Amino acid sequence: MEAVAEQGSSLLDSISAFCRASGIAESTFGRRAVNDGKFVARLRDGARITPETLERVSSFLARHGASAPATPPELRQLIRVAAPAGAPAAPQRDAPSRNFRFFDNRQKYLLFVNTCGEKEKVAKRVGMELAHIHPRPPAIRVFDAGMGDGTVLTRVMREMHRRFPTRPFYFVGKEARHFNFNSYADARAVFRYDMHTLPTEIADSIGTSTLFAAWNAAVYVAQIDDERLGRVVGERKYLDATRDVLQQHGGLWFLDESYVVSRKRG
């Protein structure tokens, strides 16, 4: 089978054509190409990709007689083109910060984790998996991809002590290059956590502190940088919009997705 990516076509178009020609599901393609069954679904939702991921997908397609576009739209926003020598730099005043990382803002992070139940829910999800492990000496080994403030890890340790009171634990935090990421079906993988509010807080009149907490949680989860926020926080409209949403839905909640990390064999 031969398939050539047309100039200007998207990576998603190439993958869809390959799946139709090969008679395989898009989730199967994701698992075989990048070890992620929801990879194609995320592309459809507008997710971007890194050059490394594009290389893995291109290599997979090439092994099966197909090809991917060299610079698909899903990648172009990540490519930086150097200006010719002596040319003036293009103005960047209106562009959002390229180096922004939403978890770097300590104040937003601490307010989020103390007003929403994400950490507790994540720890419970990890605790569910403890029933399926079969630890061997010398210790139960735990891989943590990002400790954050340690809230999830301490809750997991508490559950581990309950289930394995006599076993020693060994914790490691590092990058996940040599690990498999195994995703569940949405019915099991997707879970909800809520912003903490008292039953009387969401009423005709909502306190300013609750509005600020809800606004912070929303922009934190959405990863909106301060440069973009500065355009709207100068007016009170953002608090009015937050109040309307809380009153309409009776609160604020988010959906997360869990997956299992396992070590590659061989």
N, C-alpha and C positions, 0 to 999 in steps of 0.2 A: 504494500500500500504506500502510495506517495501522496503527500499533501504539502503544499507550499503556502506559507503565510503571505497574504497580499500586503503590499506596502500601505501603512496607515491603519491596518486592521487592529483590533484589540486582542489582548491575550485571551480574554473570555471567548471571543469568536473562534479563535484557533482551538481552544479546548473543547468548545461545544461541537465543532465540526469533527474533531478527532473522536469524541465520544459517540457521535452518531455513526460515524464510519466504522468504528470498532465494536459497536453494540454494547458498550459498558456504561454504567451509571456514573454520573459526575462525582458522587461520593467515593466510588471505587477509584476513579482517576486521582482524586485528592490523596487518598491513602497510599496509592502506589507511587505517586510522583513526589509528594512532600510529607507523607505520613500524617495527613490531616484530612479527615473525611469531609470537613466542612469548608475546605479551602475555596472551592468554586462558589459555594453559597455566599461566602464573605466577599468574593470578587463582585458578585451580583449586587451586593449591598453597598458597593462603592469603596471597598477596602483597597488600599495601595499595597504594593509589594516592594521588597528590597531587591537590589541587584542579585544577591545570593539566591533568593527564592526564584527569580526569573531564570537563573542559570540552571537550577535543579529541574525546573519545569521544562526548559529547552532541551536539557540532556535527556530527560525521559521521552519527550516527543521524538527527538532524533533517533533514539534507540528503536523506535517503533515506526520509522519511516516518515515522520511528520516534522514540522518545524513551527517555531513561534516567532512573532515579529520581534525584530531586534530592539526596538524602542516602543513598546506598547504604551497606550495612554495611562495604564495603571502604574507605570514606572516614571513617566516623564517629570512629574513634580519633584521627584527625588534627585534628578540629574542637575548638576551645576555646570554651566558652560563658562569657561574662563574667557574674559574679555581680551581682545587683541592688545598687544603691548602698546602703551601710550594712550589707549582709549579711556575716556572718563568713565568712572563707575556709574552704573544706573542708580537713580535715586531709590531708596528703600524705605522712605518715611511711612508709607501706607501699608507696607507688608508686615504681617505678624511675625513675631520672633521665630526664627528657624530653630533656635536652640531651646525653646520652651519645653519643659517636661512638667506635667501637671502635679506630680508628686514631690517636686522640689520645693514647693511653697509650704513651709512647715505649718504656718498658721491655718491655711485651708485644710491641710491634711489632718491636723489634730482636731479641728472643729468637726470635720466630716466623720472621723472615727468615733467621736464622742457623742454625736447626735444621730448616727445611723447604726443599724444592727448588722452591717456587713461582716465584721470580723467574727461575731458570734456564729452567724450562719455558715461562714466558710469553715470555721473550726468544727462545727457539727458535721459538715459534709466530709471532712477528713476523718472524723471519728467513725463515720459509717464504714469507711474502708478498712478500719482496724479489725473488723470482724472477719475479713477475708484474707488476712496475712498469716503466714506460718513462719514466725521468727526462728532463726537458728543461731546458735552461739557464734561469736562471743557476746553479741549485743543486737538490739533492734536498731537498724540504721535508718535514719530519716534524712531525706533530701529536701532542703528548703530553698526555693529559687529566689526568694526575696523576703527578708525578715521584717522590713518596715519598722514598726514600733514594737514588734515582738508579741503583740496581742494574740494573734492566731497561734503562734508557736506555743505560748504558755498555756493556752486553752487545750491545744492538742496534747501537750505533755501531761496535763491534768487527766485527760481521758486515757492516755497511755498508762499512767500510773494506776488508774482504776482497773484497766483490763489486764495489765501485766505488772502486778505489784512487785515481783521479785526479779524482773529482767533489767539489766543495764541498758541505757540508751546512748546512741552515738549520732549526733546531728552534724550535717554538712550543708553549707550553702555555697553554691557555685553556679556557673553557666550550664545550660542543658544540652550541649552539643551531642553527647553520646547517650541520649535518652530518647525513648519513644513517648509520644504524647497520644494517649488513647482517649478518644472522645466517645461519650455515650450518646444515645438518642436524646432528643430534646426533652422528652417526657421525664427523663431522670437527670439530665445534665443541667437544665435551666432551673434556677431557684430564685426566690424573691426575698429581699430584705427591706425593712421599712425605716423611715426616720422616726426617732423616738418622740412621741408627743403624748400628753395627757389627754384623756377623753374630752375635757372641757376646753382644750386649747384651740381646737378647730371649730370655731363658731362664727357668729356674725362679726365679731371683733377678734382679730388675731394679734397677739403681742408682737412688738417689733423684733424681739429676740428670736421668736419662732420663725418669723419671716426671713430674717438674716440667715438663720441656720438652714432653712429650706433652700434659699437662693444659693448659699455656699455649696450645699450638697449637690445641687443640680449642675452648677458650673464646674464643680470638681470632677464629677463623674463624666461630664461631657468634655472635659479637658480643654476648656476655653481659656486662652491665655489672657494675662492682664491687659495687654495692649488692646485687644478687642473689647474687653469688659469696660475699659475706660470710656468708650463711646456711649455707654448707656447708664452707668452708675451715677452720672452727674445729675440725673433727674430721678424723681420718685416713681416713675412709671414702672420700673422693674419690680419694685415692691408691690405695687398694685397688681401687676400681672401674677406675681407669686401668690398673693392673697386669693386671687380669683381661682387659680389652679387648686390650691389647698381646699378652698371651700367647695369647689365643684366635685372633687374626688374624695374629700374627707381625709386627706393626708398625702404623704409623698412616699413612693416606694420605687425600687429599682430591681432589675433582673440581672443576675449573674449566670455564668456558665462554668461548670466544674468539669475537670478531666483528670485522668490518672496518668502519672509519669512513671514509666518503668525503664529499667536499664536494658540497653540493647545487648543481645547475646552474640557470642562469636567474636 
